[in-house]
């Protein structure tokens, strides 16, 4: 799942919460995002729901932080 270009609406929050609840502790979840964790509250749109989601994802997460130049930026430079 790519997380979140626009804030979630009520229905989307409910779906995301349900998916994460169903998978928590039983199945893997891969989340990609350019947003820092603190910005997820605004992206989710409800602090209580955000707390529930983050509690289930963040505390058991294995994080991979990518560094270096953006691939898009590198490709743009090569195409010049």
mmJSON file of the N, C-alpha and C atoms, coordinates in Angstrom:
{"data_MODEL":{"atom_site":{
"group_PDB":["ATOM","ATOM","ATOM","ATOM","ATOM","ATOM","ATOM","ATOM","ATOM","ATOM","ATOM","ATOM","ATOM","ATOM","ATOM","ATOM","ATOM","ATOM","ATOM","ATOM","ATOM","ATOM","ATOM","ATOM","ATOM","ATOM","ATOM","ATOM","ATOM","ATOM","ATOM","ATOM","ATOM","ATOM","ATOM","ATOM","ATOM","ATOM","ATOM","ATOM","ATOM","ATOM","ATOM","ATOM","ATOM","ATOM","ATOM","ATOM","ATOM","ATOM","ATOM","ATOM","ATOM","ATOM","ATOM","ATOM","ATOM","ATOM","ATOM","ATOM","ATOM","ATOM","ATOM","ATOM","ATOM","ATOM","ATOM","ATOM","ATOM","ATOM","ATOM","ATOM","ATOM","ATOM","ATOM","ATOM","ATOM","ATOM","ATOM","ATOM","ATOM","ATOM","ATOM","ATOM","ATOM","ATOM","ATOM","ATOM","ATOM","ATOM","ATOM","ATOM","ATOM","ATOM","ATOM","ATOM","ATOM","ATOM","ATOM","ATOM","ATOM","ATOM","ATOM","ATOM","ATOM","ATOM","ATOM","ATOM","ATOM","ATOM","ATOM","ATOM","ATOM","ATOM","ATOM","ATOM","ATOM","ATOM","ATOM","ATOM","ATOM","ATOM","ATOM","ATOM","ATOM","ATOM","ATOM","ATOM","ATOM","ATOM","ATOM","ATOM","ATOM","ATOM","ATOM","ATOM","ATOM","ATOM","ATOM","ATOM","ATOM","ATOM","ATOM","ATOM","ATOM","ATOM","ATOM","ATOM","ATOM","ATOM","ATOM","ATOM","ATOM","ATOM","ATOM","ATOM","ATOM","ATOM","ATOM","ATOM","ATOM","ATOM","ATOM","ATOM","ATOM","ATOM","ATOM","ATOM","ATOM","ATOM","ATOM","ATOM","ATOM","ATOM","ATOM","ATOM","ATOM","ATOM","ATOM","ATOM","ATOM","ATOM","ATOM","ATOM","ATOM","ATOM","ATOM","ATOM","ATOM","ATOM","ATOM","ATOM","ATOM","ATOM","ATOM","ATOM","ATOM","ATOM","ATOM","ATOM","ATOM","ATOM","ATOM","ATOM","ATOM","ATOM","ATOM","ATOM","ATOM","ATOM","ATOM","ATOM","ATOM","ATOM","ATOM","ATOM","ATOM","ATOM","ATOM","ATOM","ATOM","ATOM","ATOM","ATOM","ATOM","ATOM","ATOM","ATOM","ATOM","ATOM","ATOM","ATOM","ATOM","ATOM","ATOM","ATOM","ATOM","ATOM","ATOM","ATOM"],
"id":[1,2,3,4,5,6,7,8,9,10,11,12,13,14,15,16,17,18,19,20,21,22,23,24,25,26,27,28,29,30,31,32,33,34,35,36,37,38,39,40,41,42,43,44,45,46,47,48,49,50,51,52,53,54,55,56,57,58,59,60,61,62,63,64,65,66,67,68,69,70,71,72,73,74,75,76,77,78,79,80,81,82,83,84,85,86,87,88,89,90,91,92,93,94,95,96,97,98,99,100,101,102,103,104,105,106,107,108,109,110,111,112,113,114,115,116,117,118,119,120,121,122,123,124,125,126,127,128,129,130,131,132,133,134,135,136,137,138,139,140,141,142,143,144,145,146,147,148,149,150,151,152,153,154,155,156,157,158,159,160,161,162,163,164,165,166,167,168,169,170,171,172,173,174,175,176,177,178,179,180,181,182,183,184,185,186,187,188,189,190,191,192,193,194,195,196,197,198,199,200,201,202,203,204,205,206,207,208,209,210,211,212,213,214,215,216,217,218,219,220,221,222,223,224,225,226,227,228,229,230,231,232,233,234,235,236,237,238,239,240],
"type_symbol":["N","C","C","N","C","C","N","C","C","N","C","C","N","C","C","N","C","C","N","C","C","N","C","C","N","C","C","N","C","C","N","C","C","N","C","C","N","C","C","N","C","C","N","C","C","N","C","C","N","C","C","N","C","C","N","C","C","N","C","C","N","C","C","N","C","C","N","C","C","N","C","C","N","C","C","N","C","C","N","C","C","N","C","C","N","C","C","N","C","C","N","C","C","N","C","C","N","C","C","N","C","C","N","C","C","N","C","C","N","C","C","N","C","C","N","C","C","N","C","C","N","C","C","N","C","C","N","C","C","N","C","C","N","C","C","N","C","C","N","C","C","N","C","C","N","C","C","N","C","C","N","C","C","N","C","C","N","C","C","N","C","C","N","C","C","N","C","C","N","C","C","N","C","C","N","C","C","N","C","C","N","C","C","N","C","C","N","C","C","N","C","C","N","C","C","N","C","C","N","C","C","N","C","C","N","C","C","N","C","C","N","C","C","N","C","C","N","C","C","N","C","C","N","C","C","N","C","C","N","C","C","N","C","C","N","C","C","N","C","C"],
"label_atom_id":["N","CA","C","N","CA","C","N","CA","C","N","CA","C","N","CA","C","N","CA","C","N","CA","C","N","CA","C","N","CA","C","N","CA","C","N","CA","C","N","CA","C","N","CA","C","N","CA","C","N","CA","C","N","CA","C","N","CA","C","N","CA","C","N","CA","C","N","CA","C","N","CA","C","N","CA","C","N","CA","C","N","CA","C","N","CA","C","N","CA","C","N","CA","C","N","CA","C","N","CA","C","N","CA","C","N","CA","C","N","CA","C","N","CA","C","N","CA","C","N","CA","C","N","CA","C","N","CA","C","N","CA","C","N","CA","C","N","CA","C","N","CA","C","N","CA","C","N","CA","C","N","CA","C","N","CA","C","N","CA","C","N","CA","C","N","CA","C","N","CA","C","N","CA","C","N","CA","C","N","CA","C","N","CA","C","N","CA","C","N","CA","C","N","CA","C","N","CA","C","N","CA","C","N","CA","C","N","CA","C","N","CA","C","N","CA","C","N","CA","C","N","CA","C","N","CA","C","N","CA","C","N","CA","C","N","CA","C","N","CA","C","N","CA","C","N","CA","C","N","CA","C","N","CA","C","N","CA","C","N","CA","C","N","CA","C","N","CA","C","N","CA","C","N","CA","C","N","CA","C"],
"label_alt_id":[null,null,null,null,null,null,null,null,null,null,null,null,null,null,null,null,null,null,null,null,null,null,null,null,null,null,null,null,null,null,null,null,null,null,null,null,null,null,null,null,null,null,null,null,null,null,null,null,null,null,null,null,null,null,null,null,null,null,null,null,null,null,null,null,null,null,null,null,null,null,null,null,null,null,null,null,null,null,null,null,null,null,null,null,null,null,null,null,null,null,null,null,null,null,null,null,null,null,null,null,null,null,null,null,null,null,null,null,null,null,null,null,null,null,null,null,null,null,null,null,null,null,null,null,null,null,null,null,null,null,null,null,null,null,null,null,null,null,null,null,null,null,null,null,null,null,null,null,null,null,null,null,null,null,null,null,null,null,null,null,null,null,null,null,null,null,null,null,null,null,null,null,null,null,null,null,null,null,null,null,null,null,null,null,null,null,null,null,null,null,null,null,null,null,null,null,null,null,null,null,null,null,null,null,null,null,null,null,null,null,null,null,null,null,null,null,null,null,null,null,null,null,null,null,null,null,null,null,null,null,null,null,null,null,null,null,null,null,null,null],
"label_comp_id":["UNK","UNK","UNK","UNK","UNK","UNK","UNK","UNK","UNK","UNK","UNK","UNK","UNK","UNK","UNK","UNK","UNK","UNK","UNK","UNK","UNK","UNK","UNK","UNK","UNK","UNK","UNK","UNK","UNK","UNK","UNK","UNK","UNK","UNK","UNK","UNK","UNK","UNK","UNK","UNK","UNK","UNK","UNK","UNK","UNK","UNK","UNK","UNK","UNK","UNK","UNK","UNK","UNK","UNK","UNK","UNK","UNK","UNK","UNK","UNK","UNK","UNK","UNK","UNK","UNK","UNK","UNK","UNK","UNK","UNK","UNK","UNK","UNK","UNK","UNK","UNK","UNK","UNK","UNK","UNK","UNK","UNK","UNK","UNK","UNK","UNK","UNK","UNK","UNK","UNK","UNK","UNK","UNK","UNK","UNK","UNK","UNK","UNK","UNK","UNK","UNK","UNK","UNK","UNK","UNK","UNK","UNK","UNK","UNK","UNK","UNK","UNK","UNK","UNK","UNK","UNK","UNK","UNK","UNK","UNK","UNK","UNK","UNK","UNK","UNK","UNK","UNK","UNK","UNK","UNK","UNK","UNK","UNK","UNK","UNK","UNK","UNK","UNK","UNK","UNK","UNK","UNK","UNK","UNK","UNK","UNK","UNK","UNK","UNK","UNK","UNK","UNK","UNK","UNK","UNK","UNK","UNK","UNK","UNK","UNK","UNK","UNK","UNK","UNK","UNK","UNK","UNK","UNK","UNK","UNK","UNK","UNK","UNK","UNK","UNK","UNK","UNK","UNK","UNK","UNK","UNK","UNK","UNK","UNK","UNK","UNK","UNK","UNK","UNK","UNK","UNK","UNK","UNK","UNK","UNK","UNK","UNK","UNK","UNK","UNK","UNK","UNK","UNK","UNK","UNK","UNK","UNK","UNK","UNK","UNK","UNK","UNK","UNK","UNK","UNK","UNK","UNK","UNK","UNK","UNK","UNK","UNK","UNK","UNK","UNK","UNK","UNK","UNK","UNK","UNK","UNK","UNK","UNK","UNK","UNK","UNK","UNK","UNK","UNK","UNK"],
"label_asym_id":["A","A","A","A","A","A","A","A","A","A","A","A","A","A","A","A","A","A","A","A","A","A","A","A","A","A","A","A","A","A","A","A","A","A","A","A","A","A","A","A","A","A","A","A","A","A","A","A","A","A","A","A","A","A","A","A","A","A","A","A","A","A","A","A","A","A","A","A","A","A","A","A","A","A","A","A","A","A","A","A","A","A","A","A","A","A","A","A","A","A","A","A","A","A","A","A","A","A","A","A","A","A","A","A","A","A","A","A","A","A","A","A","A","A","A","A","A","A","A","A","A","A","A","A","A","A","A","A","A","A","A","A","A","A","A","A","A","A","A","A","A","A","A","A","A","A","A","A","A","A","A","A","A","A","A","A","A","A","A","A","A","A","A","A","A","A","A","A","A","A","A","A","A","A","A","A","A","A","A","A","A","A","A","A","A","A","A","A","A","A","A","A","A","A","A","A","A","A","A","A","A","A","A","A","A","A","A","A","A","A","A","A","A","A","A","A","A","A","A","A","A","A","A","A","A","A","A","A","A","A","A","A","A","A","A","A","A","A","A","A"],
"label_entity_id":["1","1","1","1","1","1","1","1","1","1","1","1","1","1","1","1","1","1","1","1","1","1","1","1","1","1","1","1","1","1","1","1","1","1","1","1","1","1","1","1","1","1","1","1","1","1","1","1","1","1","1","1","1","1","1","1","1","1","1","1","1","1","1","1","1","1","1","1","1","1","1","1","1","1","1","1","1","1","1","1","1","1","1","1","1","1","1","1","1","1","1","1","1","1","1","1","1","1","1","1","1","1","1","1","1","1","1","1","1","1","1","1","1","1","1","1","1","1","1","1","1","1","1","1","1","1","1","1","1","1","1","1","1","1","1","1","1","1","1","1","1","1","1","1","1","1","1","1","1","1","1","1","1","1","1","1","1","1","1","1","1","1","1","1","1","1","1","1","1","1","1","1","1","1","1","1","1","1","1","1","1","1","1","1","1","1","1","1","1","1","1","1","1","1","1","1","1","1","1","1","1","1","1","1","1","1","1","1","1","1","1","1","1","1","1","1","1","1","1","1","1","1","1","1","1","1","1","1","1","1","1","1","1","1","1","1","1","1","1","1"],
"label_seq_id":[1,1,1,2,2,2,3,3,3,4,4,4,5,5,5,6,6,6,7,7,7,8,8,8,9,9,9,10,10,10,11,11,11,12,12,12,13,13,13,14,14,14,15,15,15,16,16,16,17,17,17,18,18,18,19,19,19,20,20,20,21,21,21,22,22,22,23,23,23,24,24,24,25,25,25,26,26,26,27,27,27,28,28,28,29,29,29,30,30,30,31,31,31,32,32,32,33,33,33,34,34,34,35,35,35,36,36,36,37,37,37,38,38,38,39,39,39,40,40,40,41,41,41,42,42,42,43,43,43,44,44,44,45,45,45,46,46,46,47,47,47,48,48,48,49,49,49,50,50,50,51,51,51,52,52,52,53,53,53,54,54,54,55,55,55,56,56,56,57,57,57,58,58,58,59,59,59,60,60,60,61,61,61,62,62,62,63,63,63,64,64,64,65,65,65,66,66,66,67,67,67,68,68,68,69,69,69,70,70,70,71,71,71,72,72,72,73,73,73,74,74,74,75,75,75,76,76,76,77,77,77,78,78,78,79,79,79,80,80,80],
"pdbx_PDB_ins_code":[null,null,null,null,null,null,null,null,null,null,null,null,null,null,null,null,null,null,null,null,null,null,null,null,null,null,null,null,null,null,null,null,null,null,null,null,null,null,null,null,null,null,null,null,null,null,null,null,null,null,null,null,null,null,null,null,null,null,null,null,null,null,null,null,null,null,null,null,null,null,null,null,null,null,null,null,null,null,null,null,null,null,null,null,null,null,null,null,null,null,null,null,null,null,null,null,null,null,null,null,null,null,null,null,null,null,null,null,null,null,null,null,null,null,null,null,null,null,null,null,null,null,null,null,null,null,null,null,null,null,null,null,null,null,null,null,null,null,null,null,null,null,null,null,null,null,null,null,null,null,null,null,null,null,null,null,null,null,null,null,null,null,null,null,null,null,null,null,null,null,null,null,null,null,null,null,null,null,null,null,null,null,null,null,null,null,null,null,null,null,null,null,null,null,null,null,null,null,null,null,null,null,null,null,null,null,null,null,null,null,null,null,null,null,null,null,null,null,null,null,null,null,null,null,null,null,null,null,null,null,null,null,null,null,null,null,null,null,null,null],
"Cartn_x":[0.846,0.0,0.892,0.596,1.3,0.453,1.077,0.324,0.602,-0.143,-1.427,-1.195,-1.59,-1.392,-2.413,-3.607,-4.648,-5.241,-5.799,-6.401,-7.502,-7.593,-8.603,-9.965,-11.014,-12.359,-12.824,-14.008,-14.517,-14.55,-15.024,-15.127,-13.739,-12.81,-11.45,-10.75,-10.968,-10.393,-10.921,-12.217,-12.819,-12.241,-12.082,-11.508,-10.061,-9.262,-7.867,-7.755,-8.553,-8.541,-8.902,-9.907,-10.34,-9.248,-8.6,-7.527,-6.378,-5.984,-4.859,-5.233,-6.427,-6.882,-6.9,-7.38,-7.428,-6.038,-5.071,-3.72,-2.787,-3.086,-2.192,-1.869,-0.583,-0.123,-0.248,-0.83,-1.033,-0.447,-0.436,0.032,0.901,1.712,2.576,1.8,2.276,1.752,2.972,2.983,4.054,3.455,4.038,3.571,4.735,4.484,5.491,4.94,5.797,5.346,6.53,6.303,7.285,6.938,5.818,5.384,6.034,6.54,6.988,5.782,6.033,4.936,4.008,4.555,3.709,2.726,3.061,2.155,1.04,1.159,0.119,-1.203,-1.142,-2.376,-3.222,-2.59,-3.324,-3.776,-2.928,-3.27,-4.436,-4.485,-5.585,-6.84,-6.683,-7.818,-8.587,-8.228,-8.888,-7.826,-7.535,-6.411,-6.617,-7.847,-8.111,-7.852,-8.332,-8.098,-6.613,-5.97,-4.534,-3.751,-4.102,-3.438,-3.579,-4.778,-5.018,-4.193,-4.177,-3.424,-1.931,-1.429,0.0,0.448,-0.388,-0.044,0.188,-0.606,-0.505,0.615,0.938,1.955,3.345,3.482,4.789,5.562,4.888,5.599,6.212,5.745,6.322,6.991,7.191,7.702,9.199,9.584,10.981,11.068,11.845,11.9,13.098,12.852,13.914,13.861,14.899,14.966,15.898,15.359,16.149,16.854,18.079,18.833,19.365,19.899,20.446,19.482,19.91,19.106,17.868,16.846,15.639,15.945,15.388,15.581,15.007,13.89,13.309,14.276,14.9,15.85,17.053,17.564,18.702,18.355,17.176,16.743,16.565,16.045,15.864,17.218,18.199,19.531,20.152,19.932,20.5,19.847,18.568,17.85,18.151,18.872,19.207,20.273],
"Cartn_y":[-1.16,0.0,1.224,2.184,3.463,4.401,5.006,5.761,7.227,8.031,8.572,9.922,10.038,11.28,12.346,11.91,12.825,12.234,13.073,12.543,11.525,10.518,9.484,9.998,9.543,9.882,8.829,8.988,8.101,6.643,6.419,5.059,4.438,5.206,4.71,4.398,5.248,4.973,3.664,3.442,2.203,0.993,1.081,-0.03,-0.302,0.755,0.588,-0.024,0.459,-0.082,-1.56,-1.927,-3.322,-4.214,-3.754,-4.533,-4.745,-3.678,-3.783,-4.652,-4.506,-5.339,-6.812,-7.119,-8.512,-9.119,-8.326,-8.845,-8.76,-7.909,-7.665,-8.96,-9.242,-10.4,-11.72,-11.689,-12.933,-12.904,-11.767,-11.625,-10.388,-10.352,-9.197,-8.043,-6.864,-5.65,-4.858,-4.484,-3.637,-2.265,-1.26,0.11,0.928,1.685,2.62,4.031,4.917,6.286,7.234,8.44,9.504,10.385,10.082,10.89,10.417,11.348,10.968,10.473,9.617,9.035,10.082,11.182,12.207,12.827,12.833,13.373,12.404,11.161,10.179,10.555,11.25,11.654,12.534,13.49,14.344,13.547,12.647,11.855,10.911,10.357,9.449,10.254,11.405,12.307,12.155,11.228,11.03,10.496,11.25,10.885,9.567,9.233,7.962,6.788,6.899,5.846,5.77,6.917,6.943,6.249,6.506,5.827,4.315,3.847,2.401,1.802,2.466,1.981,1.985,3.101,3.206,2.226,2.006,1.021,-0.354,-0.72,-2.046,-2.151,-1.043,-1.087,-0.747,0.356,0.927,0.114,-0.38,-1.009,-2.364,-2.984,-4.27,-4.173,-2.945,-2.733,-2.979,-3.408,-3.392,-2.295,-1.3,-0.131,-0.219,0.167,0.296,1.737,2.474,3.874,3.977,4.456,4.623,5.97,5.983,7.227,7.41,8.57,8.839,9.628,9.856,10.636,9.86,10.592,10.016,9.412,8.248,7.614,8.504,9.145,10.057,11.196,11.726,12.822,12.349,11.174,10.631,10.364,9.809,9.558,10.861,11.887,13.185,13.78,13.631,14.149,13.397,12.085,11.272,11.581,11.937,12.179,13.544,14.371,15.704,15.665],
"Cartn_z":[0.0,0.0,0.0,-0.824,-0.789,0.04,0.994,1.988,1.849,1.93,1.596,0.948,-0.274,-1.009,-0.631,-0.24,0.222,1.505,2.383,3.612,3.301,4.155,3.984,4.415,3.722,4.17,5.182,5.729,6.776,6.31,5.112,4.584,4.38,3.842,3.619,4.943,5.958,7.287,7.84,7.689,8.185,7.463,6.15,5.378,5.789,5.901,6.286,7.678,8.612,9.968,9.964,9.2,9.118,8.523,7.475,6.844,7.829,8.481,9.414,10.606,11.111,12.232,11.847,10.651,10.18,10.042,9.628,9.359,10.558,11.504,12.64,13.398,13.479,14.221,13.483,12.277,11.529,10.128,9.509,8.127,8.013,6.981,6.751,6.129,6.408,5.787,5.316,4.063,3.549,3.26,3.869,3.695,3.155,2.102,1.608,1.763,2.182,2.386,2.415,1.957,2.103,3.293,3.947,5.086,6.375,7.185,8.525,9.338,10.305,11.093,11.697,12.196,12.813,11.821,10.539,9.517,9.159,9.597,9.309,9.974,11.101,11.778,10.867,10.209,9.266,8.052,7.574,6.391,6.666,7.861,8.216,8.509,9.151,9.322,10.615,11.464,12.76,13.709,14.766,15.637,16.366,16.723,17.404,16.472,15.253,14.257,13.92,13.791,13.505,14.613,15.866,16.982,16.88,16.57,16.458,15.318,14.185,13.028,13.318,13.832,14.111,15.191,16.204,17.232,16.626,15.644,15.05,14.015,13.36,12.307,12.839,13.502,13.817,14.85,15.866,16.976,16.632,15.574,15.162,13.796,13.335,11.978,11.865,10.698,10.28,9.236,9.53,8.653,7.72,6.516,5.521,5.044,5.348,4.945,3.753,2.665,1.456,1.497,1.018,0.962,-0.451,-0.707,-2.033,-2.883,-4.11,-5.045,-5.501,-5.83,-6.399,-7.764,-8.039,-9.347,-10.443,-10.181,-11.171,-11.499,-10.463,-10.663,-11.474,-11.154,-11.904,-13.359,-13.62,-14.998,-15.768,-15.104,-15.749,-16.149,-15.289,-15.591,-16.769,-16.847,-17.936,-19.278,-19.245,-20.5,-21.111,-20.42,-20.941,-21.973],
"occupancy":[1.0,1.0,1.0,1.0,1.0,1.0,1.0,1.0,1.0,1.0,1.0,1.0,1.0,1.0,1.0,1.0,1.0,1.0,1.0,1.0,1.0,1.0,1.0,1.0,1.0,1.0,1.0,1.0,1.0,1.0,1.0,1.0,1.0,1.0,1.0,1.0,1.0,1.0,1.0,1.0,1.0,1.0,1.0,1.0,1.0,1.0,1.0,1.0,1.0,1.0,1.0,1.0,1.0,1.0,1.0,1.0,1.0,1.0,1.0,1.0,1.0,1.0,1.0,1.0,1.0,1.0,1.0,1.0,1.0,1.0,1.0,1.0,1.0,1.0,1.0,1.0,1.0,1.0,1.0,1.0,1.0,1.0,1.0,1.0,1.0,1.0,1.0,1.0,1.0,1.0,1.0,1.0,1.0,1.0,1.0,1.0,1.0,1.0,1.0,1.0,1.0,1.0,1.0,1.0,1.0,1.0,1.0,1.0,1.0,1.0,1.0,1.0,1.0,1.0,1.0,1.0,1.0,1.0,1.0,1.0,1.0,1.0,1.0,1.0,1.0,1.0,1.0,1.0,1.0,1.0,1.0,1.0,1.0,1.0,1.0,1.0,1.0,1.0,1.0,1.0,1.0,1.0,1.0,1.0,1.0,1.0,1.0,1.0,1.0,1.0,1.0,1.0,1.0,1.0,1.0,1.0,1.0,1.0,1.0,1.0,1.0,1.0,1.0,1.0,1.0,1.0,1.0,1.0,1.0,1.0,1.0,1.0,1.0,1.0,1.0,1.0,1.0,1.0,1.0,1.0,1.0,1.0,1.0,1.0,1.0,1.0,1.0,1.0,1.0,1.0,1.0,1.0,1.0,1.0,1.0,1.0,1.0,1.0,1.0,1.0,1.0,1.0,1.0,1.0,1.0,1.0,1.0,1.0,1.0,1.0,1.0,1.0,1.0,1.0,1.0,1.0,1.0,1.0,1.0,1.0,1.0,1.0,1.0,1.0,1.0,1.0,1.0,1.0,1.0,1.0,1.0,1.0,1.0,1.0,1.0,1.0,1.0,1.0,1.0,1.0],
"B_iso_or_equiv":[0.0,0.0,0.0,0.0,0.0,0.0,0.0,0.0,0.0,0.0,0.0,0.0,0.0,0.0,0.0,0.0,0.0,0.0,0.0,0.0,0.0,0.0,0.0,0.0,0.0,0.0,0.0,0.0,0.0,0.0,0.0,0.0,0.0,0.0,0.0,0.0,0.0,0.0,0.0,0.0,0.0,0.0,0.0,0.0,0.0,0.0,0.0,0.0,0.0,0.0,0.0,0.0,0.0,0.0,0.0,0.0,0.0,0.0,0.0,0.0,0.0,0.0,0.0,0.0,0.0,0.0,0.0,0.0,0.0,0.0,0.0,0.0,0.0,0.0,0.0,0.0,0.0,0.0,0.0,0.0,0.0,0.0,0.0,0.0,0.0,0.0,0.0,0.0,0.0,0.0,0.0,0.0,0.0,0.0,0.0,0.0,0.0,0.0,0.0,0.0,0.0,0.0,0.0,0.0,0.0,0.0,0.0,0.0,0.0,0.0,0.0,0.0,0.0,0.0,0.0,0.0,0.0,0.0,0.0,0.0,0.0,0.0,0.0,0.0,0.0,0.0,0.0,0.0,0.0,0.0,0.0,0.0,0.0,0.0,0.0,0.0,0.0,0.0,0.0,0.0,0.0,0.0,0.0,0.0,0.0,0.0,0.0,0.0,0.0,0.0,0.0,0.0,0.0,0.0,0.0,0.0,0.0,0.0,0.0,0.0,0.0,0.0,0.0,0.0,0.0,0.0,0.0,0.0,0.0,0.0,0.0,0.0,0.0,0.0,0.0,0.0,0.0,0.0,0.0,0.0,0.0,0.0,0.0,0.0,0.0,0.0,0.0,0.0,0.0,0.0,0.0,0.0,0.0,0.0,0.0,0.0,0.0,0.0,0.0,0.0,0.0,0.0,0.0,0.0,0.0,0.0,0.0,0.0,0.0,0.0,0.0,0.0,0.0,0.0,0.0,0.0,0.0,0.0,0.0,0.0,0.0,0.0,0.0,0.0,0.0,0.0,0.0,0.0,0.0,0.0,0.0,0.0,0.0,0.0,0.0,0.0,0.0,0.0,0.0,0.0],
"pdbx_formal_charge":[null,null,null,null,null,null,null,null,null,null,null,null,null,null,null,null,null,null,null,null,null,null,null,null,null,null,null,null,null,null,null,null,null,null,null,null,null,null,null,null,null,null,null,null,null,null,null,null,null,null,null,null,null,null,null,null,null,null,null,null,null,null,null,null,null,null,null,null,null,null,null,null,null,null,null,null,null,null,null,null,null,null,null,null,null,null,null,null,null,null,null,null,null,null,null,null,null,null,null,null,null,null,null,null,null,null,null,null,null,null,null,null,null,null,null,null,null,null,null,null,null,null,null,null,null,null,null,null,null,null,null,null,null,null,null,null,null,null,null,null,null,null,null,null,null,null,null,null,null,null,null,null,null,null,null,null,null,null,null,null,null,null,null,null,null,null,null,null,null,null,null,null,null,null,null,null,null,null,null,null,null,null,null,null,null,null,null,null,null,null,null,null,null,null,null,null,null,null,null,null,null,null,null,null,null,null,null,null,null,null,null,null,null,null,null,null,null,null,null,null,null,null,null,null,null,null,null,null,null,null,null,null,null,null,null,null,null,null,null,null],
"auth_seq_id":[1,1,1,2,2,2,3,3,3,4,4,4,5,5,5,6,6,6,7,7,7,8,8,8,9,9,9,10,10,10,11,11,11,12,12,12,13,13,13,14,14,14,15,15,15,16,16,16,17,17,17,18,18,18,19,19,19,20,20,20,21,21,21,22,22,22,23,23,23,24,24,24,25,25,25,26,26,26,27,27,27,28,28,28,29,29,29,30,30,30,31,31,31,32,32,32,33,33,33,34,34,34,35,35,35,36,36,36,37,37,37,38,38,38,39,39,39,40,40,40,41,41,41,42,42,42,43,43,43,44,44,44,45,45,45,46,46,46,47,47,47,48,48,48,49,49,49,50,50,50,51,51,51,52,52,52,53,53,53,54,54,54,55,55,55,56,56,56,57,57,57,58,58,58,59,59,59,60,60,60,61,61,61,62,62,62,63,63,63,64,64,64,65,65,65,66,66,66,67,67,67,68,68,68,69,69,69,70,70,70,71,71,71,72,72,72,73,73,73,74,74,74,75,75,75,76,76,76,77,77,77,78,78,78,79,79,79,80,80,80],
"auth_comp_id":["UNK","UNK","UNK","UNK","UNK","UNK","UNK","UNK","UNK","UNK","UNK","UNK","UNK","UNK","UNK","UNK","UNK","UNK","UNK","UNK","UNK","UNK","UNK","UNK","UNK","UNK","UNK","UNK","UNK","UNK","UNK","UNK","UNK","UNK","UNK","UNK","UNK","UNK","UNK","UNK","UNK","UNK","UNK","UNK","UNK","UNK","UNK","UNK","UNK","UNK","UNK","UNK","UNK","UNK","UNK","UNK","UNK","UNK","UNK","UNK","UNK","UNK","UNK","UNK","UNK","UNK","UNK","UNK","UNK","UNK","UNK","UNK","UNK","UNK","UNK","UNK","UNK","UNK","UNK","UNK","UNK","UNK","UNK","UNK","UNK","UNK","UNK","UNK","UNK","UNK","UNK","UNK","UNK","UNK","UNK","UNK","UNK","UNK","UNK","UNK","UNK","UNK","UNK","UNK","UNK","UNK","UNK","UNK","UNK","UNK","UNK","UNK","UNK","UNK","UNK","UNK","UNK","UNK","UNK","UNK","UNK","UNK","UNK","UNK","UNK","UNK","UNK","UNK","UNK","UNK","UNK","UNK","UNK","UNK","UNK","UNK","UNK","UNK","UNK","UNK","UNK","UNK","UNK","UNK","UNK","UNK","UNK","UNK","UNK","UNK","UNK","UNK","UNK","UNK","UNK","UNK","UNK","UNK","UNK","UNK","UNK","UNK","UNK","UNK","UNK","UNK","UNK","UNK","UNK","UNK","UNK","UNK","UNK","UNK","UNK","UNK","UNK","UNK","UNK","UNK","UNK","UNK","UNK","UNK","UNK","UNK","UNK","UNK","UNK","UNK","UNK","UNK","UNK","UNK","UNK","UNK","UNK","UNK","UNK","UNK","UNK","UNK","UNK","UNK","UNK","UNK","UNK","UNK","UNK","UNK","UNK","UNK","UNK","UNK","UNK","UNK","UNK","UNK","UNK","UNK","UNK","UNK","UNK","UNK","UNK","UNK","UNK","UNK","UNK","UNK","UNK","UNK","UNK","UNK","UNK","UNK","UNK","UNK","UNK","UNK"],
"auth_asym_id":["A","A","A","A","A","A","A","A","A","A","A","A","A","A","A","A","A","A","A","A","A","A","A","A","A","A","A","A","A","A","A","A","A","A","A","A","A","A","A","A","A","A","A","A","A","A","A","A","A","A","A","A","A","A","A","A","A","A","A","A","A","A","A","A","A","A","A","A","A","A","A","A","A","A","A","A","A","A","A","A","A","A","A","A","A","A","A","A","A","A","A","A","A","A","A","A","A","A","A","A","A","A","A","A","A","A","A","A","A","A","A","A","A","A","A","A","A","A","A","A","A","A","A","A","A","A","A","A","A","A","A","A","A","A","A","A","A","A","A","A","A","A","A","A","A","A","A","A","A","A","A","A","A","A","A","A","A","A","A","A","A","A","A","A","A","A","A","A","A","A","A","A","A","A","A","A","A","A","A","A","A","A","A","A","A","A","A","A","A","A","A","A","A","A","A","A","A","A","A","A","A","A","A","A","A","A","A","A","A","A","A","A","A","A","A","A","A","A","A","A","A","A","A","A","A","A","A","A","A","A","A","A","A","A","A","A","A","A","A","A"],
"auth_atom_id":["N","CA","C","N","CA","C","N","CA","C","N","CA","C","N","CA","C","N","CA","C","N","CA","C","N","CA","C","N","CA","C","N","CA","C","N","CA","C","N","CA","C","N","CA","C","N","CA","C","N","CA","C","N","CA","C","N","CA","C","N","CA","C","N","CA","C","N","CA","C","N","CA","C","N","CA","C","N","CA","C","N","CA","C","N","CA","C","N","CA","C","N","CA","C","N","CA","C","N","CA","C","N","CA","C","N","CA","C","N","CA","C","N","CA","C","N","CA","C","N","CA","C","N","CA","C","N","CA","C","N","CA","C","N","CA","C","N","CA","C","N","CA","C","N","CA","C","N","CA","C","N","CA","C","N","CA","C","N","CA","C","N","CA","C","N","CA","C","N","CA","C","N","CA","C","N","CA","C","N","CA","C","N","CA","C","N","CA","C","N","CA","C","N","CA","C","N","CA","C","N","CA","C","N","CA","C","N","CA","C","N","CA","C","N","CA","C","N","CA","C","N","CA","C","N","CA","C","N","CA","C","N","CA","C","N","CA","C","N","CA","C","N","CA","C","N","CA","C","N","CA","C","N","CA","C","N","CA","C","N","CA","C","N","CA","C","N","CA","C","N","CA","C","N","CA","C","N","CA","C"],
"pdbx_PDB_model_num":[1,1,1,1,1,1,1,1,1,1,1,1,1,1,1,1,1,1,1,1,1,1,1,1,1,1,1,1,1,1,1,1,1,1,1,1,1,1,1,1,1,1,1,1,1,1,1,1,1,1,1,1,1,1,1,1,1,1,1,1,1,1,1,1,1,1,1,1,1,1,1,1,1,1,1,1,1,1,1,1,1,1,1,1,1,1,1,1,1,1,1,1,1,1,1,1,1,1,1,1,1,1,1,1,1,1,1,1,1,1,1,1,1,1,1,1,1,1,1,1,1,1,1,1,1,1,1,1,1,1,1,1,1,1,1,1,1,1,1,1,1,1,1,1,1,1,1,1,1,1,1,1,1,1,1,1,1,1,1,1,1,1,1,1,1,1,1,1,1,1,1,1,1,1,1,1,1,1,1,1,1,1,1,1,1,1,1,1,1,1,1,1,1,1,1,1,1,1,1,1,1,1,1,1,1,1,1,1,1,1,1,1,1,1,1,1,1,1,1,1,1,1,1,1,1,1,1,1,1,1,1,1,1,1,1,1,1,1,1,1]
}}}
